[in-house]
Amino acid sequence: MKKMLALSAFLLGAAVAGPANNSLVIGTSQEPPNINDPWATNNLAITSEINGWMNASLTYRDDDGKLYADIATAVPTAANGGYKETKDANGKVTSNSLTYTIRPDAKWSDGTPITVADVQFWLDVQNDERVPVPDRYPYDGAKITRKDDRNFTITFNPPYLFADKVGQPGIAPSKTMKSAWDAFDKETKGMKPGEALNDKWTAFISKFTTSSGLPKVVSGAFKPSAWRPGNSLTMTRNTNYWRKPAGGESKYLQSVTYRFIPNTNTLKVNILSGQVDAVATVGLTFDQALDLQKRQGNKFTTYFVPGGVWEHIDINARSQKAKDLDLDKASVRQALLYAIDREALTKALFQGRQPVANTWVAPLASVYSNNVTKYTYDPAKAKALLAAAGWKPGSDGILAKDGKKMSLNFSTTAGNAIRERVQQILQAQWKAVGVDVKIQNYPSSVFFGPDMLSKGAEGKWDLAMYAWVADPTFEGGDLFKASGIPTKENGYSGQNNSGWNNKEFSDLQKAAETNFNPTSRKQQFAQMQNIWAKEVPSLPLYFRSNPYTRANGLVNYTFSAFTLYPTWDAYRVGWASKGAVEAHKQK
């Protein structure tokens, strides 16, 4: 009864959702630490989704993967001369380039023009070693040649394989941020990557991206107007955005509010009660979405969108504890994988709709290889591998070696009901082979924050369950490259949180980056996946279909494996009852 009362109080305090005032209320289980960071030093999925409302880009893709111009007047192609390749005498591509013209009415939300200076400023900061970007590739070898304020060419040397598809540079408001950047530049001159430098960067970027320092200007269809930490973020229509929807802006959304509801069961209740109009892609768990689909009636619709969302468990092999427990040994990591029944798990929790993963590469990717080592449920083999590594069961059944017990902390995002159920299932299965696992979960802001995953060497975690979201069309294999290991020396940038370092893998990945031959590149990826599957630096669980729910009558709120989030066409999202014209349907 107390739980029901507490929930009722929560609902009564919420803003009423619906098309009445041409607004949209979206529920999500995660709150981003910041928004609209041009350099994506926070690369959470929820951040990317929210940024879609506020950010324009030179070009964009629709749900079918087709490119269109946004800030640019046209998509650069070989046919129109906008995309060019330079080849050596042997026909090998040595560099390639894209030429853009910025449309004359492209403006920041304060009305100032978007110019080549904003592109150059973005590139300069992107390539500054003091900035903790996840990865500087492919822009670390890029150069911008300016013709005038609206025309420029970006050249990639070495060449970028996907330049003609996703090679566009970003933009950053140079007039708004340049003076603060210059102060940061002066203050940090000569500083080496580390805690002190990271603190300076955080102080700089926080002035433009946080609840206490909302973005001063944005380029997209909506601009932030209010952020109540722990509660909600509201954005209103940016009238300076140049693309106008059919029938006029007044017929489309005027404001969008994200409500942060960490407990996914509470989020589900808010959908059923009509307190939210839609759910973010970071929202419902799969089983909750299945239940909603059965109960949706004619008020809302729940979709399951296939994509490259890889659910996995990183194994921290970098800390002293990890070395003491042999987590830096492939055989012990293999044992952890043999000990869990992923097939039964996906059948029990997802009705078998989410395929078990064998590596990090999604089956949708052209470079996917099915010919890799597969780990079927085999607890006897798991025990044998652990025994071969010197681990023997104690009187309590827990394995021990050299006076240390095989005891691991297992973390994920607190409040995510499905992940917490997965944890409990795996905890029991690992205990059956003598591995003691303690569950220790954190709010998403902490779990994905600067002091958690990237600092594995400090022993802040042993096992971490989360997902990577990627466009399978452009698989680069860079999640596990050696140069992507976050360290104190590189300012804890990079995405290889497990710390796996395999030279053969990294050499193949580097070679594949500039391999324009699809056949040999696929062979390189087959080798990479073989190496990865034998070493298992992370435990692959399954590839997710992203569930989301939206009220019926909300149009143009769609996405695919190409667009990743339903905010790609932000300026045209609206209510049919208000006159919004449907331009595309969810597939």
C-alpha positions as CSV (number, residue, x, y, z in Angstrom):
1,M,0.0,0.0,0.0
2,K,2.8,2.4,0.8
3,K,4.4,1.7,-2.6
4,M,1.1,2.5,-4.3
5,L,0.8,5.8,-2.3
6,A,4.3,6.8,-3.2
7,L,3.7,6.1,-6.8
8,S,0.5,8.0,-6.8
9,A,2.2,11.0,-5.4
10,F,4.9,10.8,-8.1
11,L,2.3,10.7,-10.8
12,L,0.2,13.6,-9.4
13,G,3.3,15.8,-9.5
14,A,4.0,15.1,-13.1
15,A,3.1,17.4,-16.0
16,V,0.2,16.1,-18.1
17,A,1.4,14.8,-21.4
18,G,-0.3,15.0,-24.7
19,P,-0.9,17.1,-27.8
20,A,-3.1,19.7,-26.1
21,N,-0.3,22.4,-26.1
22,N,1.7,20.9,-29.0
23,S,4.3,19.6,-26.6
24,L,5.9,16.2,-26.1
25,V,6.9,14.5,-22.9
26,I,9.4,11.6,-23.2
27,G,10.4,9.3,-20.4
28,T,13.9,7.9,-20.0
29,S,15.6,5.8,-17.4
30,Q,18.9,7.7,-17.6
31,E,19.9,11.4,-17.2
32,P,22.9,12.6,-19.1
33,P,25.8,14.2,-17.3
34,N,25.9,16.9,-19.9
35,I,24.4,17.8,-23.3
36,N,25.4,19.3,-26.6
37,D,29.1,18.8,-26.2
38,P,30.5,19.3,-29.7
39,W,33.3,16.8,-29.1
40,A,31.2,14.1,-27.5
41,T,33.5,13.6,-24.5
42,N,30.4,12.1,-23.0
43,N,29.2,9.5,-25.5
44,L,26.2,8.0,-23.8
45,A,23.3,6.9,-25.9
46,I,20.8,9.1,-24.0
47,T,23.1,12.1,-24.6
48,S,23.2,11.4,-28.3
49,E,19.4,11.0,-28.5
50,I,18.8,14.2,-26.7
51,N,21.4,16.0,-28.8
52,G,19.5,15.0,-31.9
53,W,16.8,17.6,-31.0
54,M,19.5,20.4,-30.7
55,N,22.2,19.6,-33.2
56,A,22.2,20.0,-37.0
57,S,25.0,18.6,-39.1
58,L,26.4,19.1,-42.6
59,T,24.5,16.0,-43.8
60,Y,22.2,13.4,-42.2
61,R,20.8,10.0,-43.0
62,D,17.2,8.8,-43.0
63,D,15.8,5.5,-41.8
64,D,16.9,3.8,-45.1
65,G,20.4,5.1,-44.8
66,K,20.1,7.7,-47.6
67,L,22.2,10.8,-47.2
68,Y,20.6,14.3,-47.4
69,A,22.0,17.8,-46.9
70,D,21.2,19.9,-43.8
71,I,23.8,22.6,-43.0
72,A,25.4,21.9,-46.4
73,T,23.7,22.8,-49.7
74,A,24.4,19.4,-51.2
75,V,25.8,15.9,-50.3
76,P,29.4,15.6,-51.6
77,T,29.5,12.7,-54.1
78,A,31.9,11.5,-56.8
79,A,29.3,12.4,-59.4
80,N,29.0,16.1,-58.4
81,G,32.8,16.4,-57.7
82,G,32.3,16.9,-54.0
83,Y,34.0,13.6,-53.1
84,K,37.5,12.8,-54.5
85,E,40.2,10.2,-54.0
86,T,43.9,10.4,-54.6
87,K,45.6,7.1,-55.6
88,D,49.2,6.0,-56.0
89,A,50.7,4.3,-59.1
90,N,49.4,1.0,-57.8
91,G,45.9,2.2,-57.5
92,K,45.9,2.4,-53.7
93,V,43.9,5.2,-52.2
94,T,46.3,7.5,-50.3
95,S,43.9,10.3,-49.4
96,N,40.4,11.4,-50.0
97,S,38.4,14.6,-49.5
98,L,35.0,16.2,-49.2
99,T,34.0,19.7,-50.4
100,Y,31.1,21.4,-48.7
101,T,29.2,24.7,-49.2
102,I,27.3,25.9,-46.1
103,R,23.8,27.1,-47.0
104,P,23.4,30.9,-46.7
105,D,20.6,30.7,-44.2
106,A,22.3,28.3,-41.8
107,K,22.4,30.0,-38.4
108,W,23.0,29.4,-34.8
109,S,20.0,29.7,-32.5
110,D,21.0,33.3,-31.7
111,G,20.9,34.2,-35.3
112,T,24.6,34.4,-36.1
113,P,25.7,32.6,-39.3
114,I,27.3,29.2,-39.2
115,T,30.6,29.5,-41.0
116,V,33.8,27.6,-41.9
117,A,35.4,29.1,-38.7
118,D,33.0,27.0,-36.7
119,V,34.1,23.8,-38.5
120,Q,37.8,24.7,-38.1
121,F,37.3,25.5,-34.4
122,W,35.7,22.1,-33.9
123,L,38.6,20.3,-35.7
124,D,41.3,22.2,-33.8
125,V,39.8,21.2,-30.4
126,Q,39.0,17.7,-31.6
127,N,42.7,17.1,-32.4
128,D,44.1,18.8,-29.3
129,E,45.7,16.2,-27.1
130,R,44.4,17.8,-23.9
131,V,40.8,17.1,-24.9
132,P,39.5,13.7,-23.7
133,V,37.6,12.7,-26.8
134,P,36.7,9.0,-27.1
135,D,38.8,8.8,-30.3
136,R,40.4,11.3,-32.6
137,Y,40.2,9.0,-35.6
138,P,39.7,9.8,-38.5
139,Y,40.1,13.5,-37.9
140,D,43.6,13.2,-36.5
141,G,44.8,13.0,-40.1
142,A,42.4,15.6,-41.5
143,K,43.0,19.1,-42.8
144,I,40.5,21.8,-43.7
145,T,41.2,24.1,-46.7
146,R,39.0,27.2,-46.5
147,K,37.9,28.9,-49.7
148,D,35.7,31.5,-47.9
149,D,33.3,31.7,-45.0
150,R,30.9,29.2,-46.6
151,N,33.1,26.9,-48.7
152,F,35.7,24.5,-47.6
153,T,37.4,21.1,-48.3
154,I,38.3,18.5,-45.6
155,T,41.1,16.1,-46.7
156,F,41.8,12.8,-44.9
157,N,45.4,11.7,-45.1
158,P,45.6,8.8,-44.4
159,P,42.3,8.2,-46.2
160,Y,39.1,7.6,-44.3
161,L,37.2,4.5,-45.6
162,F,33.8,5.9,-44.8
163,A,34.4,9.5,-45.8
164,D,31.7,9.7,-48.4
165,K,29.2,8.4,-45.9
166,V,30.0,9.7,-42.5
167,G,33.2,11.7,-43.0
168,Q,31.7,15.1,-42.3
169,P,33.4,17.1,-39.6
170,G,31.5,18.6,-36.7
171,I,30.8,22.2,-35.9
172,A,31.2,24.2,-32.7
173,P,30.1,27.9,-32.1
174,S,33.5,29.6,-32.3
175,K,32.2,33.1,-31.4
176,T,30.5,31.7,-28.2
177,M,33.2,29.3,-27.0
178,K,36.4,30.7,-28.4
179,S,37.3,33.1,-25.6
180,A,36.7,30.4,-22.9
181,W,38.8,28.0,-25.0
182,D,41.6,30.5,-25.3
183,A,41.6,30.8,-21.5
184,F,41.7,27.0,-21.1
185,D,44.4,26.9,-23.7
186,K,46.5,29.4,-21.8
187,E,45.9,27.9,-18.4
188,T,46.7,24.3,-19.4
189,K,49.7,25.0,-21.7
190,G,52.3,22.3,-21.1
191,M,50.0,20.2,-18.8
192,K,50.2,16.5,-19.3
193,P,47.0,14.4,-19.4
194,G,45.8,13.4,-16.0
195,E,43.3,14.4,-13.2
196,A,44.3,18.0,-13.0
197,L,43.9,18.5,-16.8
198,N,40.6,16.6,-16.8
199,D,39.3,18.9,-14.1
200,K,40.2,22.0,-16.2
201,W,38.5,20.5,-19.2
202,T,35.4,19.7,-17.2
203,A,35.3,23.2,-15.9
204,F,35.5,24.6,-19.5
205,I,33.0,22.3,-21.1
206,S,30.5,22.5,-18.2
207,K,30.0,26.3,-18.9
208,F,28.2,25.3,-22.1
209,T,26.7,21.8,-21.5
210,T,25.3,21.4,-18.0
211,S,22.2,22.3,-16.0
212,S,24.1,25.2,-14.4
213,G,25.6,26.2,-17.8
214,L,23.0,25.5,-20.5
215,P,24.2,25.6,-24.1
216,K,24.4,29.2,-25.1
217,V,23.6,28.5,-28.8
218,V,22.6,25.4,-30.7
219,S,22.3,24.6,-34.4
220,G,19.3,22.3,-34.4
221,A,15.5,22.5,-34.4
222,F,15.2,22.8,-30.6
223,K,17.1,24.7,-27.9
224,P,17.3,23.9,-24.2
225,S,15.3,26.2,-21.9
226,A,15.3,24.5,-18.5
227,W,17.1,21.6,-16.8
228,R,16.0,20.4,-13.4
229,P,18.7,17.9,-12.3
230,G,17.2,14.5,-11.3
231,N,13.8,15.6,-12.8
232,S,13.5,16.9,-16.3
233,L,15.1,18.7,-19.3
234,T,12.9,20.9,-21.5
235,M,13.7,22.2,-25.0
236,T,11.7,24.7,-27.1
237,R,11.6,25.2,-30.9
238,N,14.5,27.2,-32.4
239,T,12.8,29.5,-34.9
240,N,16.2,30.2,-36.5
241,Y,16.5,26.7,-37.7
242,W,16.4,26.9,-41.5
243,R,14.4,23.8,-42.6
244,K,10.7,24.4,-42.1
245,P,8.1,21.5,-42.0
246,A,5.1,21.3,-44.3
247,G,2.3,23.6,-43.3
248,G,4.5,25.7,-41.0
249,E,6.2,25.3,-37.6
250,S,3.1,26.1,-35.6
251,K,1.6,22.7,-36.6
252,Y,4.5,20.8,-35.1
253,L,6.0,20.4,-31.6
254,Q,6.8,23.6,-29.8
255,S,8.5,22.0,-26.8
256,V,10.0,18.7,-25.8
257,T,10.5,17.5,-22.2
258,Y,12.6,14.5,-21.1
259,R,11.6,13.2,-17.7
260,F,14.2,11.2,-15.9
261,I,12.7,8.1,-14.3
262,P,15.6,5.7,-13.3
263,N,13.4,2.9,-12.2
264,T,12.1,1.2,-15.4
265,N,9.0,-0.2,-13.6
266,T,8.0,3.3,-12.6
267,L,8.6,4.4,-16.1
268,K,6.3,1.7,-17.4
269,V,3.5,2.8,-15.0
270,N,3.9,6.4,-16.3
271,I,3.3,5.2,-19.8
272,L,0.2,3.2,-18.9
273,S,-1.2,6.2,-16.9
274,G,-0.6,8.6,-19.8
275,Q,2.0,10.7,-18.0
276,V,4.5,10.4,-20.9
277,D,3.8,10.5,-24.6
278,A,6.9,8.5,-25.7
279,V,9.8,6.5,-24.3
280,A,13.4,7.1,-25.2
281,T,15.5,4.4,-26.7
282,V,17.2,4.3,-23.3
283,G,14.0,3.5,-21.4
284,L,12.1,0.2,-21.2
285,T,13.6,-3.2,-20.8
286,F,12.7,-5.8,-23.4
287,D,10.3,-7.8,-21.2
288,Q,8.5,-4.6,-20.1
289,A,8.1,-3.6,-23.7
290,L,6.7,-7.0,-24.5
291,D,4.1,-6.6,-21.7
292,L,3.2,-3.1,-22.9
293,Q,2.7,-4.4,-26.5
294,K,0.0,-6.8,-25.1
295,R,-1.7,-3.9,-23.3
296,Q,-1.3,-1.0,-25.7
297,G,-4.8,-0.9,-27.1
298,N,-5.4,2.1,-29.3
299,K,-3.6,4.6,-27.1
300,F,0.0,3.9,-27.9
301,T,2.2,1.5,-29.9
302,T,5.3,-0.4,-28.9
303,Y,8.0,-1.1,-31.5
304,F,11.0,-3.4,-31.5
305,V,13.7,-1.9,-33.8
306,P,16.6,-4.1,-34.9
307,G,20.0,-2.5,-34.6
308,G,23.6,-2.8,-33.6
309,V,23.1,-2.6,-29.8
310,W,25.5,-5.0,-28.2
311,E,24.9,-6.0,-24.6
312,H,28.0,-7.3,-23.0
313,I,30.0,-7.6,-19.8
314,D,33.5,-6.0,-19.7
315,I,36.0,-7.9,-17.7
316,N,38.5,-5.6,-16.0
317,A,41.9,-7.1,-16.7
318,R,43.9,-3.9,-15.7
319,S,43.8,-3.7,-11.9
320,Q,46.1,-5.5,-9.4
321,K,43.1,-7.4,-8.2
322,A,42.4,-8.6,-11.8
323,K,45.9,-9.9,-12.0
324,D,45.7,-11.6,-8.7
325,L,42.4,-13.3,-9.8
326,D,43.9,-14.2,-13.3
327,L,41.3,-12.1,-15.1
328,D,44.2,-11.1,-17.4
329,K,44.3,-14.8,-18.6
330,A,42.2,-15.8,-21.5
331,S,41.5,-19.2,-20.0
332,V,39.9,-17.7,-16.9
333,R,37.8,-15.4,-19.0
334,Q,36.7,-18.3,-21.2
335,A,35.7,-20.2,-18.0
336,L,33.4,-17.3,-17.0
337,L,31.7,-17.5,-20.4
338,Y,31.3,-21.3,-20.4
339,A,29.7,-21.0,-17.0
340,I,26.7,-19.0,-18.1
341,D,23.7,-20.2,-20.2
342,R,23.1,-17.3,-22.6
343,E,20.7,-19.3,-24.8
344,A,18.4,-20.1,-21.9
345,L,18.6,-16.6,-20.7
346,T,17.5,-15.0,-24.0
347,K,14.7,-17.5,-24.2
348,A,13.5,-16.9,-20.7
349,L,13.7,-13.1,-20.8
350,F,13.3,-12.2,-24.5
351,Q,11.3,-15.1,-26.0
352,G,14.4,-15.9,-28.0
353,R,14.0,-12.6,-30.0
354,Q,17.5,-11.3,-29.2
355,P,20.3,-13.4,-30.7
356,V,23.2,-14.5,-28.5
357,A,26.4,-12.6,-29.5
358,N,29.7,-14.4,-30.3
359,T,31.7,-11.2,-30.7
360,W,31.1,-7.5,-30.7
361,V,30.3,-7.3,-34.4
362,A,26.5,-7.2,-35.2
363,P,25.1,-9.8,-37.6
364,L,23.7,-6.8,-39.6
365,A,27.3,-5.7,-40.4
366,S,28.8,-6.7,-43.7
367,V,32.0,-7.7,-42.0
368,Y,30.3,-10.1,-39.6
369,S,31.8,-13.6,-39.3
370,N,30.0,-16.5,-37.9
371,N,33.0,-18.8,-38.1
372,V,34.4,-18.1,-34.6
373,T,34.8,-19.9,-31.3
374,K,31.4,-20.3,-29.7
375,Y,30.9,-20.8,-26.0
376,T,27.9,-23.0,-25.3
377,Y,26.9,-23.6,-21.7
378,D,29.4,-26.0,-20.3
379,P,29.9,-25.7,-16.5
380,A,32.1,-28.8,-16.4
381,K,34.5,-27.2,-18.9
382,A,34.4,-23.9,-16.9
383,K,35.5,-25.8,-13.8
384,A,38.2,-27.6,-15.6
385,L,39.7,-24.4,-17.0
386,L,39.6,-22.8,-13.6
387,A,41.2,-25.8,-12.0
388,A,44.0,-25.8,-14.7
389,A,44.7,-22.2,-13.7
390,G,45.2,-23.3,-10.1
391,W,41.9,-22.4,-8.5
392,K,40.5,-25.0,-6.0
393,P,37.2,-25.0,-4.1
394,G,37.3,-24.2,-0.4
395,S,35.1,-25.5,2.3
396,D,32.4,-23.1,1.2
397,G,32.6,-24.1,-2.4
398,I,34.2,-20.8,-3.5
399,L,37.4,-21.2,-5.5
400,A,40.6,-20.0,-3.9
401,K,44.3,-19.7,-4.8
402,D,47.3,-18.3,-2.9
403,G,45.1,-17.2,-0.1
404,K,42.7,-15.2,-2.3
405,K,39.1,-16.1,-3.1
406,M,37.6,-15.9,-6.6
407,S,35.3,-13.0,-5.6
408,L,34.2,-10.4,-8.2
409,N,32.1,-7.2,-8.0
410,F,29.5,-7.1,-10.8
411,S,28.1,-3.7,-11.7
412,T,25.5,-2.2,-14.0
413,T,23.1,0.7,-14.1
414,A,20.9,0.7,-11.0
415,G,17.1,0.6,-11.7
416,N,17.3,-1.3,-15.0
417,A,15.1,-4.2,-14.1
418,I,16.2,-6.5,-16.9
419,R,19.9,-6.0,-16.2
420,E,19.3,-6.7,-12.6
421,R,17.5,-9.9,-13.4
422,V,20.3,-10.9,-15.7
423,Q,22.8,-10.2,-12.9
424,Q,20.9,-12.5,-10.5
425,I,20.8,-15.3,-13.1
426,L,24.5,-15.1,-13.9
427,Q,25.4,-14.7,-10.2
428,A,23.8,-18.1,-9.5
429,Q,25.4,-19.8,-12.5
430,W,28.9,-18.5,-11.6
431,K,28.4,-19.6,-8.0
432,A,27.7,-23.1,-9.3
433,V,31.3,-23.3,-10.6
434,G,32.8,-21.7,-7.5
435,V,33.0,-18.0,-8.5
436,D,31.6,-15.6,-5.9
437,V,29.9,-12.6,-7.5
438,K,28.7,-9.6,-5.5
439,I,26.3,-7.2,-7.2
440,Q,27.1,-3.5,-6.8
441,N,25.1,-1.2,-9.0
442,Y,25.3,2.5,-9.5
443,P,23.2,5.3,-11.0
444,S,23.9,5.8,-14.7
445,S,25.5,9.2,-14.0
446,V,28.1,7.4,-11.8
447,F,28.4,4.2,-13.8
448,F,29.1,6.1,-17.0
449,G,30.8,9.0,-15.2
450,P,34.5,9.9,-15.4
451,D,35.5,7.9,-12.3
452,M,34.2,4.5,-13.2
453,L,34.7,2.4,-16.4
454,S,37.7,4.3,-17.7
455,K,39.5,3.9,-14.5
456,G,39.7,0.1,-14.4
457,A,43.4,0.2,-13.5
458,E,42.4,1.6,-10.1
459,G,40.2,-1.4,-9.4
460,K,36.9,0.4,-9.3
461,W,35.1,-2.5,-10.9
462,D,35.6,-6.2,-11.9
463,L,32.6,-6.9,-14.2
464,A,30.6,-4.2,-15.9
465,M,27.4,-4.9,-17.9
466,Y,26.2,-2.3,-20.4
467,A,25.7,-1.8,-24.1
468,W,27.5,-0.2,-27.0
469,V,25.3,1.4,-29.7
470,A,26.8,1.5,-33.2
471,D,25.8,1.8,-36.9
472,P,26.6,-1.7,-38.2
473,T,27.2,-0.2,-41.7
474,F,30.4,1.4,-40.5
475,E,32.0,-1.2,-38.3
476,G,35.6,-0.1,-37.6
477,G,36.7,-2.6,-35.0
478,D,38.0,0.2,-32.9
479,L,36.3,-0.7,-29.6
480,F,39.2,-3.0,-28.7
481,K,42.2,-1.4,-30.3
482,A,45.2,-1.0,-27.9
483,S,45.4,2.8,-28.4
484,G,41.8,3.0,-27.1
485,I,42.7,1.9,-23.6
486,P,41.8,4.8,-21.2
487,T,44.9,5.7,-19.1
488,K,46.1,8.5,-17.0
489,E,48.6,9.3,-19.8
490,N,45.9,9.9,-22.4
491,G,43.5,11.6,-20.0
492,Y,41.3,8.5,-19.7
493,S,40.0,8.9,-23.3
494,G,39.2,5.8,-25.3
495,Q,36.6,3.1,-25.2
496,N,38.6,-0.1,-24.6
497,N,37.5,-0.2,-20.9
498,S,38.5,-3.8,-20.4
499,G,42.1,-2.9,-21.2
500,W,42.7,-5.8,-23.6
501,N,45.9,-5.3,-25.6
502,N,46.5,-7.7,-28.5
503,K,49.1,-6.6,-31.1
504,E,47.9,-8.9,-33.9
505,F,44.3,-7.6,-33.4
506,S,45.4,-3.9,-33.3
507,D,47.6,-4.3,-36.4
508,L,44.7,-5.9,-38.3
509,Q,42.3,-3.2,-37.2
510,K,44.7,-0.4,-38.2
511,A,45.2,-2.0,-41.6
512,A,41.4,-2.4,-42.1
513,E,40.9,1.3,-41.5
514,T,42.4,2.2,-44.9
515,N,41.5,-1.0,-46.8
516,F,39.1,0.0,-49.6
517,N,38.8,-3.6,-50.9
518,P,35.6,-5.0,-49.3
519,T,36.7,-8.6,-49.8
520,S,40.1,-8.4,-48.1
521,R,38.7,-6.1,-45.5
522,K,36.1,-8.7,-44.6
523,Q,38.9,-11.3,-44.3
524,Q,40.8,-9.0,-41.9
525,F,37.7,-8.6,-39.8
526,A,37.2,-12.4,-39.8
527,Q,40.7,-12.7,-38.3
528,M,40.0,-10.0,-35.8
529,Q,36.8,-11.7,-34.7
530,N,38.6,-15.1,-34.4
531,I,41.3,-13.5,-32.2
532,W,38.7,-11.7,-30.1
533,A,36.6,-14.8,-29.6
534,K,39.5,-16.8,-28.4
535,E,40.7,-14.1,-26.0
536,V,37.2,-13.0,-24.8
537,P,38.2,-9.6,-23.3
538,S,34.5,-9.0,-22.7
539,L,31.7,-11.5,-22.3
540,P,29.3,-11.1,-25.3
541,L,25.7,-11.5,-24.2
542,Y,23.2,-10.7,-27.0
543,F,22.3,-8.1,-29.6
544,R,19.3,-6.1,-28.7
545,S,16.4,-4.9,-30.6
546,N,15.6,-1.5,-29.2
547,P,12.1,-1.3,-27.8
548,Y,10.3,2.0,-27.6
549,T,6.8,3.2,-27.1
550,R,5.0,6.3,-28.5
551,A,1.4,7.6,-28.2
552,N,-0.6,7.1,-31.4
553,G,-0.9,10.3,-33.4
554,L,2.7,11.3,-32.9
555,V,4.3,11.4,-36.4
556,N,7.9,11.3,-37.7
557,Y,9.2,9.9,-34.4
558,T,10.9,6.9,-36.0
559,F,14.4,5.4,-36.2
560,S,16.4,2.5,-37.7
561,A,19.9,0.9,-37.4
562,F,21.1,3.8,-39.6
563,T,19.7,6.7,-37.7
564,L,20.0,5.1,-34.2
565,Y,17.6,7.5,-32.5
566,P,14.1,8.9,-33.2
567,T,15.4,12.5,-33.0
568,W,17.1,12.4,-36.4
569,D,14.2,14.3,-38.0
570,A,13.5,16.5,-35.0
571,Y,12.0,19.5,-36.9
572,R,9.2,17.4,-38.3
573,V,8.1,15.6,-35.2
574,G,4.5,16.5,-34.2
575,W,0.9,15.5,-33.6
576,A,-1.3,14.6,-36.5
577,S,-4.2,16.2,-34.6
578,K,-2.4,19.6,-34.7
579,G,-1.8,19.4,-38.4
580,A,1.7,17.8,-38.5
581,V,2.2,15.9,-41.8
582,E,3.5,12.4,-41.7
583,A,6.8,12.1,-43.7
584,H,7.8,8.6,-42.7
585,K,6.5,5.6,-40.8
586,Q,8.3,3.3,-38.3
587,K,9.4,0.1,-40.2
